[in-house]
């Protein structure tokens, strides 16, 4: 209720992630990307991009500071969340564009 009053709807990010993933998969199938591994990587990139945007929105709104009760703890948790988002995003991009070693 508190988030909805401020205009933050967590379910919106789930909806955006699912619809964006579906659109990206359908668009990727147009030029002939039918490899399931590549499609999963594309979906992972979309999900972690949306998750990064959601985490940034939570940090800016002060939700982490309110939940932890301390700005220092909120800063550490926010940095850790963004770090993990970027690492996972990088891993999915690496899987997508890294190519085979064979």
Protein Blocks (a to p, Z undefined) as FASTA:
>chain_A
ZZmmnopafklmmmmmmmmmmmmmmmmmmnopabfklmmmmmmmmmmmmmmmmmmmmmmn
ommmmmnopaklmmmmmmmmmmmmmmmmmmmmmmmmnopaZZ
